[in-house]
Amino acid sequence: GFAPAGLSALGRPGLSPPNAWGSPAESGAVCPLRLPVAAAGVGRWGGVRSPGLASTLRAEKTGGLVVMPAATAEEFAARDLAFYEELMACSGDEELAAGIKGSLVLLGDALRLYGWERCRVSFNGGKDADVILHLMRAALAKHKAEDPRTPDGVRPQLVYFEDPEEFTEVSAHVKETVEWYGMDILRYPKDVRAALRSMVDESDRPLAFVLGTRRGDPNCGDQGGFAPSSSYMPPFMRVNPVIDWSYGMVWRYLERFHIPFCTLYSEGYTSLGRVSNTWPNPALQVPGSPGEYLPASRLQDWTLERSGREGASAGESQRSPETFKDAAKMLKAVSKVSLVIVGDEVLQAKVPDENSGYAIRAFRTRGLDVTRVVTVGDDVDAIARELVQQSLTADLVITSGGVGPTHDDVTLKAVAKALGTTLESSSEMLKLLRKLRSIPDHQEMPEPERRLGVIPRGSILLPSDGVTPDGKAKDTEGTAKWPLLLSGNIVMLPGVPSLFRAKLDSLIREYTASAARGTTVALRVGGDEQAILADIDALVARHPTLAVGSYPIEEEVKGAGSRTVITLQSPAPGPEGDAEVERAIASANSLFVGYQVSVDRDFTSLREA
């Protein structure tokens, strides 16, 4: 990729000085500052210093856009076109090769439809921006080679939106990239909408903005390669050349073609935001070495890409009254519930499953039906597959276990995968954790709490009536309460029985509606189930509207040998259902001739039958 000398896939060595660009534009004004194409003494390209290049990197403006002097135009064009050919010859990685070719075709179409002078590249110094910038460099060279109307010396037109909280390493990387690759860049204040409006108004024809959006990003939605701007924004076309690229493809591309990137990615950062809401990804921490992190390219679980960053869009949605209101309305309408018990320790009989039985009884007491219970090991894909199936068939899915900060706590990852989203740090959850753990605002968040703050994007934190991390029913100080975590129609609860019960009770009591159940009675028959099988079949045939269950019981009834419990349940409350149950009791007495039959109208459990 013709990386400057001294740079490699490890990024840029050393830290950058603050305010690498000098004084920023005044706040609130839409006044772009054009950076110089190159600074004095800078002439590096591909590790080779070109004779006289530094002195010739003086931009001549054509229509307000940069056109390189003729002395360097051929050199830049030759290198960029060679880079295009290198990209197109990519082999040994079919996924990456296909992604590159598809991206170059899309960018070629954008240049053909909108023209080089109306295609702007959003460049914020992040890894995705690095990818699209160099793809655009190659695509523009190919476009110039095929379209003689394109002036000599044209360069990709970059746009950068300033942020007072930008990392100095990011701003320095942007500045250096512009200098090294001879780019033209417009700097605007943070008011993105006003800046876009200014650019759109200044253009006599529609503009296209090349973005680094990938699927799963907070604002991606259902965008494709070309996507018109949202209705509340100025009119322009969004061009998304890497929309279908994965996190892994991004890093394979950067490393394979030696594209320089910000040094923060070498220090464990995987997604860059502001200084105040971004930190190294907890998933990359070196075990046993606090403060030491692996580089971003070593991240194995790509769903954790945003785990070191507070999600602004997700955080806002979590605090939105409309979202909480919708969640509360959904929970009030629940009638069918399913359970997913997570943990190798349960499947290996290291601990008994106490939670499913408790949950079934609690929901039945509320008048709600548990329709499915499944136990799954600590396997993200297996859990995700089960959650997909259950979330489609049940009104509410409850998970038990796998929500802690350790390596085998994988439930949240599986939930994110099942819902087609990602994990990211929640500012709301982190704020709550500071209160719960008594961590002062000025103190850095400890690693265990930071990991607990990573949740599926778009999750809702449901306030509870005092369920604390210790499973206590009340927080007597009346301070922070431990929330219930809802993602889609999935509520994630801990596996420790005392904590599970406290949180489940809070969920049922505060957020579900009590449903009246039909009448249920139990018939205790002093006979073996096999012996009365024909009579049971006849009872079911006579009363098809009732739910009839038959259960052999091992204990003996004095003087009657083994016994069978038959349950009768009407489908809905009311006199009609009650009358049908009474008719079924009369039928049983006439069918089970010669056997002792007693009626239990307070039936709750087979153990008590």
C-alpha positions as CSV (number, residue, x, y, z in Angstrom):
1,G,0.0,0.0,0.0
2,F,3.1,2.3,-0.2
3,A,3.2,2.9,3.5
4,P,5.6,5.7,4.6
5,A,9.0,4.8,5.9
6,G,9.2,3.5,9.4
7,L,5.5,2.4,9.4
8,S,4.1,-1.1,9.3
9,A,0.9,-2.9,10.3
10,L,1.8,-2.1,13.9
11,G,0.8,1.5,13.3
12,R,2.7,4.6,14.0
13,P,5.5,4.4,16.7
14,G,5.4,6.7,19.7
15,L,2.7,9.1,20.8
16,S,1.7,12.3,19.0
17,P,1.9,15.7,20.6
18,P,-1.3,17.4,21.6
19,N,-3.1,19.7,19.1
20,A,-1.2,18.2,16.2
21,W,-3.1,20.5,13.8
22,G,-2.8,23.7,15.7
23,S,-5.8,25.7,16.8
24,P,-9.2,24.2,15.8
25,A,-11.9,26.0,14.0
26,E,-14.1,28.1,16.2
27,S,-17.0,26.3,17.7
28,G,-20.4,26.6,16.0
29,A,-19.1,28.1,12.8
30,V,-19.1,26.2,9.5
31,C,-15.7,27.2,8.4
32,P,-13.6,24.4,6.8
33,L,-9.9,24.6,7.1
34,R,-8.0,23.1,4.2
35,L,-4.9,21.4,5.4
36,P,-1.8,21.7,3.3
37,V,-1.2,18.7,1.1
38,A,2.2,18.2,2.7
39,A,4.5,19.9,5.1
40,A,8.0,21.1,4.4
41,G,10.5,18.2,4.5
42,V,7.8,15.5,4.0
43,G,8.3,13.5,0.9
44,R,8.2,9.9,2.0
45,W,6.3,7.4,0.0
46,G,6.6,3.7,0.1
47,G,9.7,3.9,2.3
48,V,11.5,5.9,-0.4
49,R,12.2,9.6,-0.3
50,S,11.4,11.1,-3.7
51,P,14.0,13.7,-4.9
52,G,12.5,17.1,-4.8
53,L,9.0,15.8,-3.7
54,A,8.8,18.0,-0.6
55,S,9.3,21.2,-2.5
56,T,6.8,20.3,-5.1
57,L,3.9,19.4,-2.8
58,R,2.2,22.7,-3.2
59,A,-1.4,22.4,-4.2
60,E,-2.9,24.4,-7.0
61,K,-6.7,24.8,-6.6
62,T,-9.1,24.0,-9.4
63,G,-12.7,24.7,-8.6
64,G,-11.8,24.8,-4.9
65,L,-10.4,21.3,-5.0
66,V,-6.8,20.1,-4.9
67,V,-4.9,19.3,-8.1
68,M,-1.3,18.2,-7.7
69,P,1.4,20.0,-9.7
70,A,2.4,18.3,-12.9
71,A,5.8,17.5,-11.4
72,T,4.2,15.0,-8.9
73,A,0.9,14.1,-10.7
74,E,2.4,11.3,-12.7
75,E,4.3,9.9,-9.7
76,F,1.2,9.8,-7.5
77,A,-0.9,8.4,-10.4
78,A,1.6,5.7,-11.1
79,R,1.8,4.6,-7.5
80,D,-2.0,4.7,-6.9
81,L,-2.6,2.7,-10.1
82,A,0.0,0.2,-9.1
83,F,-1.8,-0.1,-5.8
84,Y,-5.1,-0.7,-7.6
85,E,-3.4,-3.6,-9.6
86,E,-2.0,-5.0,-6.3
87,L,-5.5,-5.0,-4.7
88,M,-7.1,-6.6,-7.7
89,A,-4.4,-9.3,-7.7
90,C,-5.2,-10.2,-4.1
91,S,-5.1,-14.0,-3.7
92,G,-5.0,-16.7,-1.0
93,D,-7.9,-15.1,0.9
94,E,-11.0,-15.5,-1.2
95,E,-13.3,-13.5,1.2
96,L,-11.0,-10.5,1.3
97,A,-10.3,-10.7,-2.5
98,A,-14.0,-10.7,-3.2
99,G,-14.6,-7.9,-0.7
100,I,-11.9,-5.7,-2.3
101,K,-13.1,-6.2,-5.8
102,G,-16.7,-5.5,-4.8
103,S,-15.6,-2.3,-3.0
104,L,-13.6,-1.1,-6.0
105,V,-16.5,-1.7,-8.3
106,L,-18.8,0.3,-6.1
107,L,-16.4,3.2,-5.8
108,G,-15.9,3.1,-9.6
109,D,-19.6,3.4,-10.0
110,A,-19.8,6.3,-7.6
111,L,-17.0,8.2,-9.4
112,R,-18.7,7.5,-12.8
113,L,-22.1,8.7,-11.5
114,Y,-21.1,11.7,-9.4
115,G,-17.7,12.6,-10.8
116,W,-14.4,12.8,-8.8
117,E,-15.0,16.3,-7.7
118,R,-18.4,15.5,-6.0
119,C,-17.3,12.3,-4.2
120,R,-16.1,13.2,-0.7
121,V,-14.5,10.7,1.7
122,S,-15.4,10.9,5.4
123,F,-12.0,10.4,7.2
124,N,-12.0,10.4,11.0
125,G,-8.8,8.5,11.5
126,G,-10.3,5.2,12.5
127,K,-9.5,1.8,11.0
128,D,-12.6,1.7,8.7
129,A,-11.7,5.2,7.5
130,D,-8.2,4.0,6.6
131,V,-9.7,1.2,4.6
132,I,-12.0,3.3,2.5
133,L,-9.4,6.1,2.0
134,H,-6.9,3.7,0.4
135,L,-9.6,1.9,-1.6
136,M,-10.7,5.3,-2.9
137,R,-7.1,6.2,-3.7
138,A,-6.9,3.1,-5.9
139,A,-10.4,3.5,-7.4
140,L,-9.7,7.1,-8.4
141,A,-6.4,6.2,-10.1
142,K,-8.3,3.5,-12.1
143,H,-11.0,6.0,-12.9
144,K,-8.5,8.6,-14.1
145,A,-6.7,6.0,-16.3
146,E,-10.0,5.1,-18.0
147,D,-11.6,8.6,-18.2
148,P,-9.4,11.2,-20.0
149,R,-11.7,14.0,-18.9
150,T,-10.4,13.6,-15.4
151,P,-7.7,16.3,-14.8
152,D,-4.2,15.2,-14.0
153,G,-3.1,15.2,-10.4
154,V,-6.6,14.8,-8.8
155,R,-6.6,13.4,-5.2
156,P,-9.4,12.0,-3.1
157,Q,-11.3,14.7,-1.3
158,L,-11.4,14.1,2.4
159,V,-13.8,15.6,5.0
160,Y,-13.0,15.6,8.7
161,F,-15.3,16.7,11.6
162,E,-13.5,18.1,14.6
163,D,-14.2,17.0,18.1
164,P,-12.7,18.8,21.2
165,E,-12.4,15.3,22.8
166,E,-10.5,13.7,20.0
167,F,-7.5,11.6,20.9
168,T,-4.3,13.4,20.0
169,E,-3.1,10.1,18.4
170,V,-6.1,10.2,16.1
171,S,-5.8,13.8,15.0
172,A,-2.0,13.2,14.4
173,H,-2.7,10.1,12.3
174,V,-5.2,12.1,10.2
175,K,-2.7,14.9,9.7
176,E,0.1,12.5,8.8
177,T,-2.0,10.5,6.4
178,V,-3.0,13.7,4.6
179,E,0.6,14.7,4.2
180,W,2.0,11.3,3.3
181,Y,-0.5,10.5,0.6
182,G,-1.0,14.0,-0.8
183,M,-4.7,14.4,0.1
184,D,-6.9,17.4,0.2
185,I,-9.0,17.6,3.4
186,L,-11.7,19.9,4.7
187,R,-12.0,20.3,8.5
188,Y,-15.4,21.2,9.9
189,P,-16.6,21.8,13.5
190,K,-18.5,19.0,15.2
191,D,-21.9,20.2,13.9
192,V,-22.1,17.5,11.2
193,R,-25.5,18.5,9.9
194,A,-24.6,22.1,9.4
195,A,-21.4,21.1,7.8
196,L,-23.1,18.8,5.4
197,R,-25.7,21.4,4.6
198,S,-22.9,23.9,3.8
199,M,-21.2,21.4,1.4
200,V,-24.5,20.4,-0.3
201,D,-25.5,24.1,-0.8
202,E,-22.2,25.0,-2.3
203,S,-22.4,22.2,-4.9
204,D,-24.3,22.7,-8.1
205,R,-24.9,18.9,-8.4
206,P,-25.7,16.1,-6.0
207,L,-22.8,15.0,-3.7
208,A,-21.8,11.5,-2.7
209,F,-20.1,10.8,0.7
210,V,-18.0,7.7,1.0
211,L,-18.4,6.2,4.5
212,G,-16.8,3.4,6.5
213,T,-20.1,2.0,7.7
214,R,-20.3,-1.7,8.2
215,R,-23.3,-3.9,9.2
216,G,-23.8,-4.0,12.9
217,D,-22.7,-0.4,13.3
218,P,-25.1,1.7,15.4
219,N,-26.4,3.8,12.5
220,C,-26.2,1.2,9.8
221,G,-29.9,0.1,9.7
222,D,-30.8,-1.5,6.4
223,Q,-28.3,0.5,4.3
224,G,-26.8,-1.0,1.2
225,G,-23.9,0.0,-1.0
226,F,-25.7,3.1,-2.1
227,A,-28.1,4.7,0.4
228,P,-29.8,8.1,0.2
229,S,-29.3,10.3,3.3
230,S,-31.9,10.2,6.1
231,S,-34.9,12.5,5.7
232,Y,-33.7,14.8,8.5
233,M,-30.3,15.4,6.8
234,P,-29.4,17.4,3.7
235,P,-29.9,15.4,0.5
236,F,-26.8,13.4,-0.6
237,M,-25.9,9.8,-1.4
238,R,-24.2,7.6,1.1
239,V,-21.6,5.3,-0.5
240,N,-20.7,2.3,1.7
241,P,-17.9,0.3,0.0
242,V,-17.2,-1.9,3.1
243,I,-20.8,-2.4,4.2
244,D,-20.4,-6.2,4.1
245,W,-16.9,-6.4,5.4
246,S,-16.3,-8.1,8.8
247,Y,-14.0,-6.9,11.5
248,G,-11.5,-9.6,10.5
249,M,-11.5,-8.5,6.9
250,V,-10.6,-4.9,7.9
251,W,-7.5,-6.1,9.8
252,R,-6.5,-8.6,7.1
253,Y,-6.6,-5.8,4.6
254,L,-4.7,-3.2,6.7
255,E,-2.0,-5.7,7.6
256,R,-1.7,-7.4,4.2
257,F,-1.2,-4.1,2.3
258,H,0.8,-2.4,5.1
259,I,-1.7,0.5,5.6
260,P,-0.7,2.8,8.4
261,F,-3.2,3.2,11.2
262,C,-3.6,5.0,14.5
263,T,-1.2,3.7,17.2
264,L,-4.2,3.3,19.6
265,Y,-5.1,0.1,17.8
266,S,-1.7,-1.3,18.8
267,E,-2.6,-0.6,22.5
268,G,-5.8,-2.6,22.7
269,Y,-8.3,-0.2,21.4
270,T,-10.7,-1.7,18.9
271,S,-13.3,1.1,18.2
272,L,-12.4,4.7,18.6
273,G,-14.7,7.4,20.0
274,R,-14.0,10.3,22.3
275,V,-11.3,10.3,25.0
276,S,-14.1,10.3,27.7
277,N,-15.9,7.2,26.4
278,T,-13.2,5.0,24.9
279,W,-10.7,2.7,26.4
280,P,-8.8,-0.5,25.6
281,N,-11.0,-3.5,24.9
282,P,-11.3,-5.7,28.0
283,A,-11.3,-8.8,25.8
284,L,-7.7,-8.0,24.8
285,Q,-6.3,-7.7,28.2
286,V,-3.2,-9.9,28.7
287,P,-4.1,-12.4,31.5
288,G,-2.1,-11.6,34.7
289,S,-0.8,-8.3,33.3
290,P,-3.1,-5.4,34.3
291,G,-2.8,-2.5,31.9
292,E,-1.3,-4.6,29.1
293,Y,-3.4,-5.3,26.1
294,L,-3.0,-7.2,22.8
295,P,-3.4,-5.2,19.5
296,A,-6.8,-4.8,17.9
297,S,-6.0,-7.3,15.2
298,R,-5.8,-10.1,17.8
299,L,-9.5,-9.8,18.8
300,Q,-11.0,-13.3,18.4
301,D,-14.7,-12.6,19.1
302,W,-15.6,-9.9,16.6
303,T,-19.0,-9.2,18.3
304,L,-16.9,-7.5,21.1
305,E,-15.5,-4.9,18.7
306,R,-17.2,-2.0,20.5
307,S,-16.7,-3.4,24.0
308,G,-14.1,-0.7,24.8
309,R,-16.5,2.1,23.9
310,E,-19.6,3.5,25.4
311,G,-22.3,3.3,22.7
312,A,-23.7,6.8,22.3
313,S,-26.7,5.6,20.3
314,A,-27.4,2.6,22.5
315,G,-27.0,4.6,25.6
316,E,-29.5,7.2,24.4
317,S,-32.0,4.5,23.5
318,Q,-31.7,2.9,26.9
319,R,-32.6,6.1,28.6
320,S,-35.4,6.9,26.1
321,P,-38.9,6.9,27.8
322,E,-40.4,5.7,24.6
323,T,-38.2,2.6,24.5
324,F,-38.8,1.8,28.2
325,K,-42.5,2.3,27.7
326,D,-42.6,-0.1,24.8
327,A,-40.6,-2.7,26.9
328,A,-43.0,-2.4,29.8
329,K,-46.0,-2.8,27.4
330,M,-44.4,-5.9,25.9
331,L,-43.8,-7.5,29.3
332,K,-47.4,-6.8,30.4
333,A,-48.6,-8.8,27.4
334,V,-46.5,-11.9,28.1
335,S,-48.4,-15.2,28.3
336,K,-45.8,-17.8,27.1
337,V,-42.3,-18.0,28.6
338,S,-39.3,-20.2,27.8
339,L,-36.2,-20.8,29.7
340,V,-32.6,-21.3,28.6
341,I,-30.3,-22.7,31.3
342,V,-26.7,-22.0,30.5
343,G,-23.6,-23.7,31.9
344,D,-21.3,-26.6,31.4
345,E,-21.5,-27.1,35.1
346,V,-25.2,-28.0,34.9
347,L,-24.7,-30.4,32.0
348,Q,-21.8,-32.1,33.8
349,A,-23.8,-32.4,37.0
350,K,-21.4,-30.3,38.9
351,V,-24.3,-28.3,40.2
352,P,-28.1,-29.1,40.1
353,D,-30.5,-27.0,38.1
354,E,-32.5,-25.3,40.8
355,N,-33.6,-22.4,38.7
356,S,-35.9,-23.9,36.1
357,G,-38.2,-25.5,38.6
358,Y,-38.4,-22.3,40.6
359,A,-39.2,-20.2,37.5
360,I,-41.9,-22.6,36.3
361,R,-43.7,-22.4,39.7
362,A,-43.3,-18.7,39.9
363,F,-44.7,-18.1,36.4
364,R,-47.6,-20.6,37.0
365,T,-48.5,-18.8,40.2
366,R,-48.7,-15.6,38.1
367,G,-50.9,-17.4,35.6
368,L,-48.2,-17.6,32.9
369,D,-47.2,-20.8,31.0
370,V,-43.6,-21.9,30.6
371,T,-43.6,-23.7,27.2
372,R,-40.0,-24.8,26.9
373,V,-36.9,-25.4,29.1
374,V,-33.5,-26.1,27.5
375,T,-30.1,-26.5,29.0
376,V,-27.1,-25.5,26.9
377,G,-23.4,-25.6,27.6
378,D,-21.0,-22.6,27.4
379,D,-21.0,-22.5,23.6
380,V,-21.9,-19.1,22.0
381,D,-23.2,-20.6,18.8
382,A,-25.3,-23.3,20.5
383,I,-26.8,-20.7,22.9
384,A,-27.5,-18.3,20.0
385,R,-29.3,-20.9,17.9
386,E,-31.5,-21.8,20.9
387,L,-32.3,-18.2,21.6
388,V,-33.3,-17.5,18.0
389,Q,-35.7,-20.4,18.0
390,Q,-37.2,-19.5,21.4
391,S,-37.5,-15.8,20.9
392,L,-39.6,-16.5,17.8
393,T,-42.0,-18.8,19.6
394,A,-42.2,-17.4,23.1
395,D,-43.3,-14.0,24.3
396,L,-40.5,-13.9,26.8
397,V,-37.2,-15.8,27.0
398,I,-35.4,-16.1,30.4
399,T,-31.7,-17.1,30.5
400,S,-30.0,-18.3,33.6
401,G,-26.2,-18.1,34.0
402,G,-23.2,-16.9,32.0
403,V,-23.6,-13.2,32.7
404,G,-20.5,-12.5,34.8
405,P,-17.1,-11.0,33.8
406,T,-15.1,-14.3,33.4
407,H,-14.0,-16.0,30.2
408,D,-16.8,-18.7,30.3
409,D,-19.6,-16.1,30.8
410,V,-20.8,-16.1,27.2
411,T,-24.5,-15.6,27.4
412,L,-24.4,-11.9,26.5
413,K,-22.3,-12.6,23.5
414,A,-24.8,-15.3,22.4
415,V,-27.8,-12.9,22.9
416,A,-26.1,-10.3,20.8
417,K,-25.4,-12.9,18.1
418,A,-29.0,-14.2,18.2
419,L,-30.4,-10.7,17.8
420,G,-28.0,-9.7,15.0
421,T,-26.3,-7.0,17.0
422,T,-23.0,-6.4,18.8
423,L,-21.8,-5.9,22.4
424,E,-20.7,-2.5,23.5
425,S,-20.1,-0.6,26.7
426,S,-23.2,1.1,28.2
427,S,-22.7,4.5,29.8
428,E,-25.9,3.9,31.8
429,M,-24.7,0.6,33.2
430,L,-21.2,2.0,34.0
431,K,-22.8,4.9,35.9
432,L,-24.9,2.5,37.9
433,L,-21.8,0.3,38.6
434,R,-20.0,3.3,40.0
435,K,-22.8,3.8,42.5
436,L,-23.1,0.1,43.4
437,R,-19.4,-0.3,43.9
438,S,-18.8,3.1,45.4
439,I,-16.3,4.1,42.7
440,P,-15.6,7.8,42.6
441,D,-16.1,9.6,39.2
442,H,-12.4,10.6,39.1
443,Q,-11.2,7.1,39.6
444,E,-10.6,4.8,36.6
445,M,-13.2,2.0,36.3
446,P,-11.7,-1.3,37.5
447,E,-11.5,-4.0,34.9
448,P,-14.2,-6.4,36.4
449,E,-16.8,-3.5,36.5
450,R,-15.8,-2.4,33.1
451,R,-16.5,-5.8,31.7
452,L,-19.9,-5.9,33.5
453,G,-20.7,-2.7,31.7
454,V,-20.5,-4.4,28.3
455,I,-24.0,-5.5,27.1
456,P,-25.8,-6.1,23.8
457,R,-26.3,-2.9,21.9
458,G,-29.8,-1.5,22.3
459,S,-30.5,-3.3,25.6
460,I,-32.8,-1.8,28.1
461,L,-32.0,-1.5,31.8
462,L,-35.2,-2.2,33.7
463,P,-35.2,-0.6,37.2
464,S,-36.1,-3.1,39.9
465,D,-37.6,-2.6,43.4
466,G,-34.3,-3.2,45.2
467,V,-32.7,-6.3,43.9
468,T,-29.0,-5.8,44.7
469,P,-25.9,-7.7,43.5
470,D,-26.0,-9.8,46.7
471,G,-29.6,-10.9,46.0
472,K,-31.1,-8.9,48.9
473,A,-34.7,-8.0,48.5
474,K,-34.3,-4.4,49.5
475,D,-31.6,-1.8,49.3
476,T,-32.2,-0.1,52.6
477,E,-30.1,3.0,51.7
478,G,-32.4,3.7,48.8
479,T,-29.5,4.3,46.4
480,A,-28.7,2.5,43.2
481,K,-30.7,-0.6,42.4
482,W,-29.4,-3.5,40.4
483,P,-31.3,-3.5,37.1
484,L,-32.9,-6.2,35.0
485,L,-31.3,-6.5,31.5
486,L,-33.7,-6.9,28.6
487,S,-32.5,-7.4,25.0
488,G,-35.3,-7.9,22.4
489,N,-37.6,-10.2,24.3
490,I,-34.8,-11.9,26.2
491,V,-34.1,-11.2,29.9
492,M,-30.7,-12.3,31.1
493,L,-30.5,-13.4,34.8
494,P,-27.6,-14.8,36.8
495,G,-27.2,-18.5,37.5
496,V,-26.6,-18.3,41.2
497,P,-30.0,-19.5,42.6
498,S,-30.4,-16.8,45.3
499,L,-29.7,-14.1,42.7
500,F,-31.8,-15.7,40.0
501,R,-34.8,-16.0,42.4
502,A,-34.5,-12.4,43.6
503,K,-34.3,-11.0,40.1
504,L,-37.0,-13.3,38.7
505,D,-39.4,-12.4,41.5
506,S,-38.8,-8.7,40.8
507,L,-39.4,-9.2,37.1
508,I,-42.6,-11.1,37.6
509,R,-43.9,-8.8,40.3
510,E,-43.1,-5.5,38.7
511,Y,-43.4,-6.1,34.9
512,T,-45.8,-9.0,34.2
513,A,-49.5,-9.0,34.4
514,S,-51.3,-11.6,36.5
515,A,-53.4,-13.9,34.3
516,A,-56.4,-15.9,35.5
517,R,-55.9,-19.6,34.9
518,G,-58.6,-22.2,34.3
519,T,-59.5,-24.6,37.0
520,T,-57.1,-27.4,37.7
521,V,-57.9,-30.5,39.8
522,A,-56.0,-33.7,40.4
523,L,-57.6,-37.2,40.5
524,R,-55.6,-39.7,42.6
525,V,-56.4,-43.2,41.3
526,G,-55.3,-46.3,43.2
527,G,-54.2,-48.2,40.2
528,D,-51.3,-48.7,37.9
529,E,-51.3,-46.4,34.8
530,Q,-50.9,-49.3,32.4
531,A,-54.0,-51.0,33.9
532,I,-56.2,-48.0,33.5
533,L,-54.8,-46.9,30.1
534,A,-58.1,-47.6,28.2
535,D,-60.1,-45.7,30.8
536,I,-57.7,-42.7,30.5
537,D,-58.1,-42.7,26.7
538,A,-61.9,-42.7,27.1
539,L,-61.7,-39.8,29.6
540,V,-59.7,-37.7,27.1
541,A,-62.1,-38.5,24.3
542,R,-65.2,-37.5,26.3
543,H,-63.7,-34.1,27.3
544,P,-61.6,-32.8,24.4
545,T,-61.6,-29.2,25.6
546,L,-59.7,-30.1,28.8
547,A,-56.0,-30.5,29.2
548,V,-55.6,-34.0,30.7
549,G,-52.3,-35.2,32.1
550,S,-51.5,-38.7,33.4
551,Y,-48.5,-39.3,35.8
552,P,-47.5,-42.6,37.4
553,I,-46.4,-42.2,41.0
554,E,-43.9,-44.6,42.7
555,E,-45.2,-44.2,46.3
556,E,-47.8,-46.6,47.5
557,V,-51.2,-45.7,48.8
558,K,-52.1,-47.8,51.8
559,G,-54.1,-50.9,50.7
560,A,-54.1,-49.8,47.1
561,G,-50.7,-50.6,45.6
562,S,-49.2,-48.1,43.1
563,R,-51.2,-45.1,42.0
564,T,-51.7,-42.7,39.1
565,V,-52.3,-38.9,39.2
566,I,-54.6,-37.5,36.5
567,T,-54.8,-33.8,36.2
568,L,-57.8,-31.9,34.6
569,Q,-57.4,-28.3,33.5
570,S,-59.9,-26.1,31.8
571,P,-58.5,-23.9,29.0
572,A,-59.9,-20.6,30.5
573,P,-61.5,-19.4,33.8
574,G,-65.2,-19.1,34.1
575,P,-68.3,-21.2,34.9
576,E,-68.3,-23.1,31.6
577,G,-64.8,-24.4,32.2
578,D,-65.6,-25.2,35.8
579,A,-68.7,-27.1,34.7
580,E,-66.7,-29.2,32.2
581,V,-64.1,-30.1,34.9
582,E,-67.0,-31.3,37.1
583,R,-68.4,-33.4,34.3
584,A,-64.9,-34.9,33.8
585,I,-64.8,-35.9,37.5
586,A,-68.1,-37.7,37.2
587,S,-66.8,-39.5,34.1
588,A,-63.7,-40.6,35.9
589,N,-65.8,-42.1,38.7
590,S,-67.8,-44.1,36.2
591,L,-64.7,-45.2,34.2
592,F,-62.3,-46.2,37.0
593,V,-64.5,-48.9,38.4
594,G,-62.9,-50.9,41.1
595,Y,-60.2,-48.4,41.8
596,Q,-60.0,-45.9,44.6
597,V,-60.5,-42.3,43.2
598,S,-60.1,-39.1,45.3
599,V,-60.3,-35.5,44.1
600,D,-57.6,-32.9,45.0
601,R,-59.0,-29.4,44.3
602,D,-55.9,-27.7,45.7
603,F,-53.4,-29.4,43.5
604,T,-50.0,-27.7,43.1
605,S,-47.4,-30.4,42.7
606,L,-47.1,-34.1,42.0
607,R,-44.9,-34.4,45.0
608,E,-47.9,-33.4,47.1
609,A,-50.5,-35.5,45.2
